[in-house]
């Protein structure tokens, strides 16, 4: 059954997985660093007047209905007296690193899935017989000593640990003992399961499926219709049979950057300049990682919140924005029409040489891309114009910081961002 009391501990056999989730992390760090903000509603997010979005809300703000990913303008209406901040992401990275160090003290098997969340395998072994619940309790105490708190789910699989971590927040410790998985999972609403989004929930409910128990017994054809080849995997997860290992995989599948603008981009030149600016950011990250990619993708989110995406194959692996820019301009011509306003632009590079089993870092949904014609390879490509300039600016930025060099296209957009925190884990993890 589900427990939180560690006074009496039932024996534990088999796998033991923890999901450690830092409570309202960004807001908690802000309250730690600003004692006067403690006990008050704090919102970390973008400007409410510039298409901003809530990144994190403290629990005091959540009482008013504010939540992550909510439009900042809506959050302001719900909680007009909240304290707002755009965020201090270097500080969040620093605190996250300190928390992860605690987890590595407890186990070598740690899989960080975001800046504020990680799986930890603490399965009992012949050498280490300590009860998983006691390890979880010690982690909570050590994290609290840093000045922030966490909620932890303990279970026999990653699926159960994740769901359990959400059951009692903040500062919750939910333990699902071996043998009690079905009693824990079956009564829960289907939305508790990762992979059951809004659309899938609607379809499942139309067929009378409301709980994870219902979903575990759903017709095979229905699950296949919704999830394709992953239908049986979803059923097994509802049965508590997820056997996915806690594995650290630092390989990179794609590098991307996207930006939402406070005022819509209405001209080709504005959109092209935005794409060029983001291409330069992506290219610099590629060079810092020692990567070159052969697939280039462009994403536009329009003022009506619909999205257009395209991708193309480059003539060879590249890490230069000067190779990306002409291709991005061609893709803009293909998916954008004059008169259409653009709210967000994103650039992504993927398919790296020598990486076969990568971790998805991209913000983009590959299924949304409109296929583009791949240019025919041309012999004797030679040096991409501008590569020397990129290397020179890299050296200046490495020495004096990212803000040491600006191009005109960068200055054009400096005051047009929403101030919302990036959602890509790659922007936080190093």
TORDREN-818227 format. One record per residue (C-alpha): residue number from 1; x, y, z. Coordinates in steps of 0.001 Angstrom, whole numbers, plus 524288, in hexadecimal, padded with zeros to 5 digits. Each point is the difference from the previous one (the first is absolute). Example, Ala and Ser with C-alpha at 12.3 -4.5 7.8 and 13.67 -1.06 7.14 Angstrom:
REM TORDREN-818227
+-----+-------+-------+-------+
! pos !     X !     Y !     Z !
+-----+-------+-------+-------+
!   1 ! 8300C ! 7EE6C ! 81E78 !
!   2 ! 8055A ! 80D70 ! 7FD6C !
+-----+-------+-------+-------+
//
This chain:
REM TORDREN-818227
+-----+-------+-------+-------+
! pos !     X !     Y !     Z !
+-----+-------+-------+-------+
!   1 ! 80000 ! 80000 ! 80000 !
!   2 ! 8037B ! 80E68 ! 7FFAE !
!   3 ! 80729 ! 804DF ! 80C19 !
!   4 ! 8075B ! 80BEB ! 804B2 !
!   5 ! 80347 ! 7FB98 ! 80DE2 !
!   6 ! 80DC6 ! 7FA99 ! 801B1 !
!   7 ! 7FDFB ! 7FC10 ! 80E42 !
!   8 ! 7FCA6 ! 7F229 ! 7FBD7 !
!   9 ! 805F0 ! 7FB60 ! 7F33F !
!  10 ! 7FB27 ! 7F434 ! 7F8B0 !
!  11 ! 80AC4 ! 7F776 ! 7FA1C !
!  12 ! 80484 ! 80405 ! 7F26A !
!  13 ! 803CF ! 7F64C ! 7F587 !
!  14 ! 8033C ! 802AB ! 7F1D9 !
!  15 ! 80212 ! 80CFD ! 7F906 !
!  16 ! 7FEBD ! 80CDF ! 80765 !
!  17 ! 7FF0C ! 80C9A ! 7F83F !
!  18 ! 7FEBA ! 80DC0 ! 80571 !
!  19 ! 7FAE3 ! 80BCB ! 7F8B8 !
!  20 ! 80518 ! 80C40 ! 806AF !
!  21 ! 7F837 ! 80C16 ! 7FC24 !
!  22 ! 803FE ! 80D5B ! 8053A !
!  23 ! 7F411 ! 80770 ! 804BE !
!  24 ! 7FCC8 ! 80C6C ! 7F83F !
!  25 ! 80E8B ! 800A1 ! 7FDAF !
!  26 ! 80247 ! 80D39 ! 7F98A !
!  27 ! 7F6B6 ! 806D4 ! 80957 !
!  28 ! 805C5 ! 7F8DC ! 80BB9 !
!  29 ! 80DB2 ! 8049B ! 7FC81 !
!  30 ! 7FAF0 ! 80DE9 ! 7FEB6 !
!  31 ! 7F9A5 ! 7FF16 ! 80D6E !
!  32 ! 80CA1 ! 7FA69 ! 8058D !
!  33 ! 807CA ! 80B62 ! 7FA8D !
!  34 ! 7F5C2 ! 80A41 ! 80396 !
!  35 ! 7FB8F ! 7FD3E ! 80E0C !
!  36 ! 7F59A ! 80A90 ! 7FF20 !
!  37 ! 7F942 ! 7F81F ! 7F556 !
!  38 ! 7FE2E ! 7F3D8 ! 80852 !
!  39 ! 7F1C8 ! 7FCAB ! 80281 !
!  40 ! 7FBB6 ! 80901 ! 7F4F9 !
!  41 ! 7FB6A ! 7FCB8 ! 7F231 !
!  42 ! 80BBC ! 80036 ! 7F6D7 !
!  43 ! 7FF4F ! 7FE12 ! 7F150 !
!  44 ! 80BDB ! 7FD90 ! 7F76C !
!  45 ! 7FCA4 ! 802D1 ! 7F1E8 !
!  46 ! 7FF3D ! 80926 ! 7F48F !
!  47 ! 7F9DC ! 80D5C ! 7FEA8 !
!  48 ! 7F122 ! 7FFA7 ! 80076 !
!  49 ! 7FF86 ! 80AE2 ! 7F5DA !
!  50 ! 8092D ! 7F913 ! 7F688 !
!  51 ! 7FA45 ! 7F26E ! 7FD9A !
!  52 ! 8073A ! 7FAF9 ! 80BFE !
!  53 ! 7FD7E ! 7F2C2 ! 80646 !
!  54 ! 8010E ! 7FB61 ! 80E1F !
!  55 ! 80C01 ! 7F785 ! 80221 !
!  56 ! 7FDA0 ! 7FCC9 ! 80E57 !
!  57 ! 7F69F ! 804B0 ! 80A7A !
!  58 ! 8020C ! 7FEA9 ! 80E9A !
!  59 ! 7F5FC ! 7F81B ! 8077C !
!  60 ! 7FA92 ! 80CA8 ! 8058D !
!  61 ! 7FD1E ! 8045D ! 7F201 !
!  62 ! 7FA8C ! 7F2BC ! 7FC2C !
!  63 ! 7F52E ! 801BF ! 809F3 !
!  64 ! 7FAB3 ! 80A76 ! 7F6D0 !
!  65 ! 80007 ! 7F6AA ! 7F46D !
!  66 ! 80D02 ! 80426 ! 7FA22 !
!  67 ! 807CF ! 7F4EF ! 7F9C1 !
!  68 ! 80B96 ! 7FDAF ! 7F713 !
!  69 ! 7FE28 ! 802BC ! 7F16F !
!  70 ! 7F47C ! 8091A ! 802CD !
!  71 ! 7FFC3 ! 80CC1 ! 7F886 !
!  72 ! 8060E ! 80A63 ! 808A4 !
!  73 ! 7F483 ! 80917 ! 7FD57 !
!  74 ! 7F683 ! 7F5CE ! 80566 !
!  75 ! 808A8 ! 7FDBE ! 80BE9 !
!  76 ! 80031 ! 80E8B ! 802C6 !
!  77 ! 7F12B ! 8005A ! 7FFF4 !
!  78 ! 7FF33 ! 7F475 ! 80959 !
!  79 ! 80A6A ! 8050D ! 80942 !
!  80 ! 801E3 ! 80EAE ! 7FE23 !
!  81 ! 80813 ! 8017D ! 80C72 !
!  82 ! 80A23 ! 7F5B4 ! 7FC79 !
!  83 ! 80E78 ! 80320 ! 7FFED !
!  84 ! 80521 ! 7FE62 ! 7F215 !
!  85 ! 80DD0 ! 7FD07 ! 7FBA0 !
!  86 ! 805D1 ! 7FC7C ! 7F2E6 !
!  87 ! 808D2 ! 7F5F5 ! 80646 !
!  88 ! 80E60 ! 7FDF9 ! 8031F !
!  89 ! 80398 ! 7F3D7 ! 7F86A !
!  90 ! 80E54 ! 7FF43 ! 803B6 !
!  91 ! 7FB8C ! 7FF40 ! 80E15 !
!  92 ! 7F630 ! 7F546 ! 7FCD4 !
!  93 ! 80A95 ! 7F835 ! 7F910 !
!  94 ! 808E3 ! 80192 ! 80BBD !
!  95 ! 7F5A0 ! 7FAF5 ! 8096B !
!  96 ! 7FC52 ! 7F4E5 ! 7F6DD !
!  97 ! 80E38 ! 7FBB7 ! 7FF55 !
!  98 ! 800C3 ! 7FFAB ! 80ED5 !
!  99 ! 7F3BA ! 7F7B0 ! 800DE !
! 100 ! 804DF ! 7F690 ! 7F5A5 !
! 101 ! 80CB7 ! 7FE93 ! 80799 !
! 102 ! 7F7EC ! 7FB47 ! 80B96 !
! 103 ! 7F962 ! 7F5DC ! 7F75E !
! 104 ! 80D02 ! 7FB1A ! 7FADD !
! 105 ! 80487 ! 7FEA5 ! 80E17 !
! 106 ! 7F4EE ! 7F648 ! 801E9 !
! 107 ! 80114 ! 7F867 ! 7F342 !
! 108 ! 80833 ! 7FFC5 ! 7F3AB !
! 109 ! 7F38F ! 7FD87 ! 7F831 !
! 110 ! 7F9EB ! 80D7E ! 7FE1B !
! 111 ! 7F871 ! 8048E ! 7F412 !
! 112 ! 7FD66 ! 80E8D ! 8000A !
! 113 ! 7F422 ! 802C6 ! 7F78A !
! 114 ! 7FF03 ! 80EA6 ! 8023A !
! 115 ! 80614 ! 80AA5 ! 8082E !
! 116 ! 7F737 ! 7FC67 ! 80B7F !
! 117 ! 7FD4A ! 7F17B ! 7FE61 !
! 118 ! 807CD ! 7F351 ! 80018 !
! 119 ! 7FE5A ! 7F15E ! 8012A !
! 120 ! 808CE ! 7F8AA ! 80976 !
! 121 ! 801B4 ! 7F13A ! 8007A !
! 122 ! 801D2 ! 7FBD9 ! 80E3D !
! 123 ! 7FCB0 ! 7F191 ! 7FE60 !
! 124 ! 804F2 ! 7F7DC ! 80B74 !
! 125 ! 80C08 ! 7F7EF ! 7FCD9 !
! 126 ! 80856 ! 7F601 ! 8070A !
! 127 ! 808FD ! 80B34 ! 803E0 !
! 128 ! 7F5D6 ! 80A68 ! 80306 !
! 129 ! 7F407 ! 7FB59 ! 80776 !
! 130 ! 7FB20 ! 80D56 ! 8047E !
! 131 ! 7F164 ! 8019F ! 7FE4A !
! 132 ! 7FC76 ! 808CB ! 7F444 !
! 133 ! 7F688 ! 807F7 ! 8085A !
! 134 ! 80AF1 ! 8039F ! 80971 !
! 135 ! 80887 ! 8045E ! 7F4B7 !
! 136 ! 7F4D2 ! 8085A ! 7FAD9 !
! 137 ! 7FDDD ! 805ED ! 80D6A !
! 138 ! 80E73 ! 8035A ! 8012F !
! 139 ! 7FFFE ! 8065F ! 7F288 !
! 140 ! 7F483 ! 80878 ! 8041A !
! 141 ! 8071B ! 80448 ! 80C40 !
! 142 ! 80C71 ! 8034E ! 7F8A3 !
! 143 ! 7F8A6 ! 8079B ! 7F582 !
! 144 ! 7F881 ! 8077B ! 80A73 !
! 145 ! 80D0D ! 803CE ! 8060E !
! 146 ! 8033E ! 806EE ! 7F328 !
! 147 ! 7F42D ! 808C3 ! 801D2 !
! 148 ! 7F670 ! 7F9C5 ! 7F662 !
! 149 ! 7F71A ! 7F428 ! 80110 !
! 150 ! 7FCAB ! 7F426 ! 7F7DD !
! 151 ! 7F569 ! 7F5C8 ! 7FE9F !
! 152 ! 803F3 ! 7F1E9 ! 7FDA4 !
! 153 ! 7F8F0 ! 7F43F ! 7FA90 !
! 154 ! 8054E ! 7F270 ! 80326 !
! 155 ! 7FBED ! 7F45B ! 7F7D4 !
! 156 ! 8044A ! 7F403 ! 7F88F !
! 157 ! 80068 ! 80721 ! 7F2E2 !
! 158 ! 80228 ! 80D7C ! 7FA43 !
! 159 ! 7F18F ! 8011A ! 7FC9B !
! 160 ! 7FB90 ! 7FD53 ! 80DE4 !
! 161 ! 80A6C ! 808D0 ! 805FC !
! 162 ! 7FC03 ! 80B3C ! 7F712 !
! 163 ! 7F183 ! 7FED1 ! 80306 !
! 164 ! 802C1 ! 7FE4F ! 80E8B !
! 165 ! 8085B ! 80C54 ! 80066 !
! 166 ! 7F429 ! 8080A ! 7FBCB !
! 167 ! 7F6CB ! 7FA68 ! 80A46 !
! 168 ! 80424 ! 8082A ! 80BAE !
! 169 ! 80617 ! 80D4A ! 7FD63 !
! 170 ! 80732 ! 8076B ! 804FF !
! 171 ! 80991 ! 7F87E ! 808C5 !
! 172 ! 7F901 ! 7F32A ! 7FD62 !
! 173 ! 80589 ! 7F24D ! 80122 !
! 174 ! 7F75C ! 7F5B9 ! 7F9A0 !
! 175 ! 80443 ! 7F1C4 ! 800BE !
! 176 ! 7F9CC ! 7F570 ! 7F78D !
! 177 ! 804C9 ! 7F2E9 ! 80517 !
! 178 ! 802B2 ! 7F437 ! 7F764 !
! 179 ! 7F37C ! 7F86B ! 7FDD9 !
! 180 ! 7F70C ! 80BBC ! 801D8 !
! 181 ! 801E8 ! 8060E ! 7F280 !
! 182 ! 7F27F ! 7FCB6 ! 7FAB5 !
! 183 ! 7F90E ! 80496 ! 80C59 !
! 184 ! 80737 ! 80CF1 ! 7FE80 !
! 185 ! 7FE82 ! 801DD ! 7F14F !
! 186 ! 7F28C ! 7FACA ! 7FC81 !
! 187 ! 7F76B ! 80A30 ! 806ED !
! 188 ! 807BA ! 80BA6 ! 7FAAA !
! 189 ! 7FA8B ! 80878 ! 7F4F9 !
! 190 ! 805FD ! 7FD6C ! 7F2AD !
! 191 ! 805E6 ! 80DB1 ! 7FF37 !
! 192 ! 8099C ! 7FC03 ! 80ABC !
! 193 ! 80743 ! 7F7A3 ! 7F62D !
! 194 ! 80AA1 ! 8065A ! 7F7EC !
! 195 ! 7FC15 ! 7FED9 ! 7F1C1 !
! 196 ! 7F18B ! 80266 ! 80261 !
! 197 ! 7FE7A ! 80DA7 ! 7FAA7 !
! 198 ! 7F3A0 ! 807C9 ! 7FE29 !
! 199 ! 7FC63 ! 7F9F3 ! 7F2F7 !
! 200 ! 802B9 ! 7F209 ! 8045B !
! 201 ! 7F82D ! 80265 ! 80C5E !
! 202 ! 7F444 ! 8047A ! 7F805 !
! 203 ! 80055 ! 7F3DB ! 7F76D !
! 204 ! 801A5 ! 7F6D3 ! 80B9A !
! 205 ! 7F4E4 ! 8067D ! 80772 !
! 206 ! 7F728 ! 7FEAB ! 7F423 !
! 207 ! 801FD ! 7F150 ! 8017F !
! 208 ! 7FD09 ! 80027 ! 80E92 !
! 209 ! 80E2D ! 7FF1C ! 8043E !
! 210 ! 8024B ! 808E6 ! 80BA4 !
! 211 ! 809C1 ! 7F920 ! 808D8 !
! 212 ! 80D10 ! 7F96A ! 7FDEA !
! 213 ! 7F939 ! 7F345 ! 8036D !
! 214 ! 7F674 ! 80241 ! 7F4D9 !
! 215 ! 80B56 ! 8030C ! 7F6FB !
! 216 ! 80720 ! 7F396 ! 803ED !
! 217 ! 7F424 ! 7F840 ! 7FB70 !
! 218 ! 7FD0F ! 8083D ! 7F3EB !
! 219 ! 7FE67 ! 7F93D ! 7F2C1 !
! 220 ! 80CE7 ! 7FE28 ! 7F8FA !
! 221 ! 7FAAB ! 80662 ! 7F3B0 !
! 222 ! 7FC49 ! 80C70 ! 80744 !
! 223 ! 80D7F ! 801AF ! 805FB !
! 224 ! 80636 ! 7FD3D ! 7F2D9 !
! 225 ! 7F75F ! 80A5B ! 7F9B4 !
! 226 ! 8048D ! 80A37 ! 809D0 !
! 227 ! 80E29 ! 7FC15 ! 8022C !
! 228 ! 80387 ! 7F7C6 ! 7F434 !
! 229 ! 80AC6 ! 7F63E ! 802E2 !
! 230 ! 80135 ! 80586 ! 80DDA !
! 231 ! 7F246 ! 7FBB5 ! 803D1 !
! 232 ! 8048B ! 7F3B2 ! 806E3 !
! 233 ! 80AB4 ! 8079F ! 806E8 !
! 234 ! 7F5BE ! 8093B ! 8059C !
! 235 ! 7F808 ! 7F45E ! 804D7 !
! 236 ! 80BEB ! 7FA33 ! 806BB !
! 237 ! 802CE ! 80CED ! 806A1 !
! 238 ! 7F20F ! 80030 ! 80553 !
! 239 ! 802B0 ! 7F265 ! 80553 !
! 240 ! 80C5E ! 804B4 ! 806BF !
! 241 ! 80890 ! 7F7F8 ! 7F6EB !
! 242 ! 808D4 ! 80AE4 ! 7FB0B !
! 243 ! 80DC9 ! 7FA6B ! 80015 !
! 244 ! 8070B ! 80BD7 ! 7FA61 !
! 245 ! 80D12 ! 80162 ! 806B1 !
! 246 ! 8055D ! 80C3F ! 8065B !
! 247 ! 80A84 ! 802F2 ! 7F60E !
! 248 ! 808C9 ! 80BB2 ! 7FE91 !
! 249 ! 800BF ! 803A4 ! 7F193 !
! 250 ! 80742 ! 80C6B ! 7FCFD !
! 251 ! 7FFF4 ! 7FE94 ! 7F147 !
! 252 ! 7F938 ! 80ADD ! 7F8AF !
! 253 ! 7F650 ! 7FE01 ! 7F516 !
! 254 ! 7FD35 ! 80E1C ! 7FCA2 !
! 255 ! 8036B ! 80DBF ! 803F9 !
! 256 ! 7F574 ! 80A53 ! 7FEFF !
! 257 ! 7FC27 ! 80D98 ! 8040D !
! 258 ! 7F307 ! 806D1 ! 7FEEB !
! 259 ! 7FAF9 ! 80D47 ! 803F8 !
! 260 ! 7F28C ! 805CE ! 80207 !
! 261 ! 7FF37 ! 80E75 ! 7FCBA !
! 262 ! 7F888 ! 80A37 ! 807A4 !
! 263 ! 7FB03 ! 805F2 ! 7F353 !
! 264 ! 7FCF0 ! 7F7DF ! 7F417 !
! 265 ! 8096E ! 7FF83 ! 7F494 !
! 266 ! 7F8BD ! 8048F ! 7F3F1 !
! 267 ! 80A34 ! 80132 ! 7F540 !
! 268 ! 808FD ! 7F684 ! 7F91B !
! 269 ! 80BF4 ! 807B4 ! 80444 !
! 270 ! 7FC16 ! 7FF51 ! 80E5B !
! 271 ! 7FD9B ! 7F157 ! 7FF51 !
! 272 ! 80CA9 ! 7FD95 ! 7F899 !
! 273 ! 807D3 ! 80832 ! 80998 !
! 274 ! 7F9FD ! 7F899 ! 80B75 !
! 275 ! 80364 ! 7F2F8 ! 7F9A8 !
! 276 ! 80DE8 ! 804C6 ! 7FD8C !
! 277 ! 80184 ! 80428 ! 80E2D !
! 278 ! 7FB4D ! 7F2BE ! 804EC !
! 279 ! 80874 ! 7F8F3 ! 7F606 !
! 280 ! 80BD4 ! 806E6 ! 805A0 !
! 281 ! 7FC52 ! 7FBB4 ! 80DCE !
! 282 ! 7FE05 ! 7F1E8 ! 7FBB4 !
! 283 ! 80CB7 ! 7FFFF ! 7F83B !
! 284 ! 807AC ! 80518 ! 80BA3 !
! 285 ! 7FA75 ! 7F52F ! 8089F !
! 286 ! 8038A ! 7F5F5 ! 7F59A !
! 287 ! 80E00 ! 804D5 ! 7FF8D !
! 288 ! 800FD ! 7FFDE ! 80ED6 !
! 289 ! 7FB2F ! 7F1E1 ! 8000F !
! 290 ! 808F4 ! 7FC34 ! 7F4B6 !
! 291 ! 7F455 ! 7FBEA ! 7F7AF !
! 292 ! 7FC33 ! 801AA ! 7F1C6 !
! 293 ! 7F258 ! 7FCEF ! 7FB1D !
! 294 ! 7FA98 ! 7FCE5 ! 7F29B !
! 295 ! 7F16E ! 802BC ! 80211 !
! 296 ! 7FB0A ! 80DE9 ! 801C3 !
! 297 ! 7F238 ! 80303 ! 804C0 !
! 298 ! 7F7F4 ! 80C6F ! 800E1 !
! 299 ! 7F3E4 ! 8023A ! 80844 !
! 300 ! 7F6A4 ! 80B8C ! 7FF52 !
! 301 ! 7F4BA ! 801E7 ! 80962 !
! 302 ! 7F608 ! 8093A ! 7FA50 !
! 303 ! 7F7CF ! 80A43 ! 806D6 !
! 304 ! 7F449 ! 7F6BD ! 7FFDA !
! 305 ! 80880 ! 7F629 ! 807AD !
! 306 ! 800DB ! 7F650 ! 7F4C9 !
! 307 ! 80D9D ! 7FB76 ! 7FC2F !
! 308 ! 80742 ! 7FDE3 ! 7F34B !
! 309 ! 80C74 ! 7F7FA ! 7FF9A !
! 310 ! 8096C ! 7FBA1 ! 7F584 !
! 311 ! 80CEE ! 7F905 ! 7FF2E !
! 312 ! 80A7D ! 7FDCE ! 7F5D6 !
! 313 ! 80C37 ! 7F7DE ! 7FE69 !
! 314 ! 80CA1 ! 8079B ! 7FF2D !
! 315 ! 80A8E ! 7FC3F ! 7F653 !
! 316 ! 80839 ! 7FAF1 ! 80B36 !
! 317 ! 801A4 ! 80126 ! 80ECF !
! 318 ! 800D9 ! 80E58 ! 803F0 !
! 319 ! 80200 ! 8087F ! 80C04 !
! 320 ! 7FFD2 ! 80D72 ! 7F995 !
! 321 ! 7F499 ! 80966 ! 80033 !
! 322 ! 804B4 ! 804CA ! 7F2C6 !
! 323 ! 7FCBB ! 7F2A8 ! 7FA59 !
! 324 ! 7F2CD ! 7FFE1 ! 806D7 !
! 325 ! 7FB1A ! 80D95 ! 7FC7D !
! 326 ! 7FDAC ! 7FE48 ! 7F144 !
! 327 ! 7F8A6 ! 7F354 ! 8027F !
! 328 ! 7F7AC ! 80649 ! 80A8C !
! 329 ! 7FC84 ! 80B0E ! 7F6B7 !
! 330 ! 7FBAF ! 7F608 ! 7F5DB !
! 331 ! 7F784 ! 7F919 ! 80A01 !
! 332 ! 7F9CA ! 80CEC ! 80419 !
! 333 ! 7FC1C ! 80214 ! 7F1D3 !
! 334 ! 7F9CE ! 7F28F ! 7FFCD !
! 335 ! 7F7DE ! 80071 ! 80C82 !
! 336 ! 7FD2C ! 80E86 ! 8021E !
! 337 ! 7F738 ! 80905 ! 7F83A !
! 338 ! 80063 ! 80EE4 ! 80018 !
! 339 ! 7F614 ! 805CD ! 80948 !
! 340 ! 800E5 ! 7F4B8 ! 809AB !
! 341 ! 804D7 ! 8042D ! 80D6C !
! 342 ! 809DE ! 7F771 ! 80722 !
! 343 ! 800E6 ! 7FF09 ! 80EC7 !
! 344 ! 80AF9 ! 7F5F6 ! 8019D !
! 345 ! 80BB4 ! 7FBBA ! 7F7F7 !
! 346 ! 8080C ! 7F3C7 ! 802B4 !
! 347 ! 80C22 ! 7FA1F ! 7F9CE !
! 348 ! 804B1 ! 7F206 ! 8020F !
! 349 ! 80BAC ! 7F831 ! 7FB18 !
! 350 ! 80051 ! 7F125 ! 80110 !
! 351 ! 80606 ! 7F37E ! 7FA90 !
! 352 ! 80DD8 ! 800D2 ! 804EA !
! 353 ! 80B58 ! 7F7F0 ! 7FB1D !
! 354 ! 80360 ! 7F462 ! 8088D !
! 355 ! 7F40C ! 800B5 ! 808ED !
! 356 ! 7F6F7 ! 7F46D ! 7FE5E !
! 357 ! 7F864 ! 7FF0D ! 80CD2 !
! 358 ! 7FD47 ! 80DF8 ! 803B9 !
! 359 ! 7F818 ! 80756 ! 80A1B !
! 360 ! 7F5AA ! 80901 ! 7FA5D !
! 361 ! 80325 ! 80E10 ! 8035A !
! 362 ! 7F77B ! 80655 ! 7F5CA !
! 363 ! 7F473 ! 808A9 ! 802E3 !
! 364 ! 7FA01 ! 7FBEF ! 7F31E !
! 365 ! 7F649 ! 7F52D ! 7FD30 !
! 366 ! 805C3 ! 7F8D2 ! 7F47A !
! 367 ! 7F286 ! 7FB7D ! 7FB99 !
! 368 ! 7FC16 ! 80E08 ! 7FD0B !
! 369 ! 80A75 ! 80277 ! 7F5BA !
! 370 ! 7FC51 ! 80238 ! 7F1EA !
! 371 ! 80A11 ! 7F8AB ! 7F7D0 !
! 372 ! 8088E ! 808BD ! 7F7BD !
! 373 ! 80779 ! 7FC84 ! 7F3CE !
! 374 ! 80E07 ! 7FC8C ! 80333 !
! 375 ! 809F0 ! 80796 ! 7F7F4 !
! 376 ! 80858 ! 7F7C3 ! 7F704 !
! 377 ! 80DC0 ! 7FE5B ! 8054D !
! 378 ! 809B7 ! 808EC ! 7F968 !
! 379 ! 80E2A ! 7FC7F ! 7FE73 !
! 380 ! 80A84 ! 8089B ! 805B5 !
! 381 ! 7F7FF ! 80756 ! 80A05 !
! 382 ! 80C05 ! 8063D ! 805E1 !
! 383 ! 80051 ! 8095B ! 80B75 !
! 384 ! 7F2CB ! 805A4 ! 803FD !
! 385 ! 800D7 ! 80EDE ! 7FF5E !
! 386 ! 7FFC2 ! 805D6 ! 80D94 !
! 387 ! 805DF ! 7F448 ! 80714 !
! 388 ! 80BFD ! 807E8 ! 803E2 !
! 389 ! 7F73B ! 80AAA ! 8055D !
! 390 ! 7F8B7 ! 7F5E7 ! 80838 !
! 391 ! 80CA5 ! 7FAB3 ! 80582 !
! 392 ! 804A1 ! 80DB8 ! 80330 !
! 393 ! 7F378 ! 8038A ! 8072E !
! 394 ! 800A3 ! 7F2F8 ! 80740 !
! 395 ! 80D48 ! 803BB ! 8055A !
! 396 ! 7FB1D ! 80D43 ! 80485 !
! 397 ! 7F401 ! 7FA26 ! 80695 !
! 398 ! 807E6 ! 7F539 ! 8065B !
! 399 ! 808AF ! 80A38 ! 80621 !
! 400 ! 7F691 ! 80B0F ! 8031B !
! 401 ! 7F28B ! 7F988 ! 80075 !
! 402 ! 7F46F ! 7FDFF ! 7F6EB !
! 403 ! 7FC5F ! 80E67 ! 80042 !
! 404 ! 80D54 ! 80485 ! 7FB33 !
! 405 ! 7FC3F ! 7FFD0 ! 7F18C !
! 406 ! 7F31D ! 803E2 ! 7F9CF !
! 407 ! 7FBB3 ! 800CD ! 7F1EB !
! 408 ! 7F5BC ! 80954 ! 7FB08 !
! 409 ! 7F60B ! 7F4F9 ! 7FF18 !
! 410 ! 80207 ! 7FD23 ! 80E83 !
! 411 ! 7FDD3 ! 80E0A ! 80432 !
! 412 ! 7F381 ! 80076 ! 7F7F1 !
! 413 ! 7F9CD ! 7F5B2 ! 808D0 !
! 414 ! 80677 ! 80341 ! 80CF5 !
! 415 ! 7F3DA ! 806EA ! 80525 !
! 416 ! 7F601 ! 7F743 ! 7F950 !
! 417 ! 8010A ! 7F3A7 ! 80821 !
! 418 ! 7F564 ! 7FBE2 ! 80995 !
! 419 ! 80971 ! 7FD1E ! 80B09 !
! 420 ! 7FAA3 ! 7F238 ! 8017B !
! 421 ! 8096B ! 7F584 ! 80497 !
! 422 ! 80463 ! 7F64D ! 7F58A !
! 423 ! 7F94F ! 7F2CE ! 80123 !
! 424 ! 80A73 ! 7F7D2 ! 7F97C !
! 425 ! 807AA ! 7F824 ! 80A27 !
! 426 ! 80BF0 ! 801B7 ! 7F779 !
! 427 ! 7FFE7 ! 80E70 ! 80353 !
! 428 ! 8025F ! 7FC3E ! 80E44 !
! 429 ! 807BA ! 7F36E ! 8001A !
! 430 ! 80E84 ! 7FFC5 ! 7FD6E !
+-----+-------+-------+-------+
//
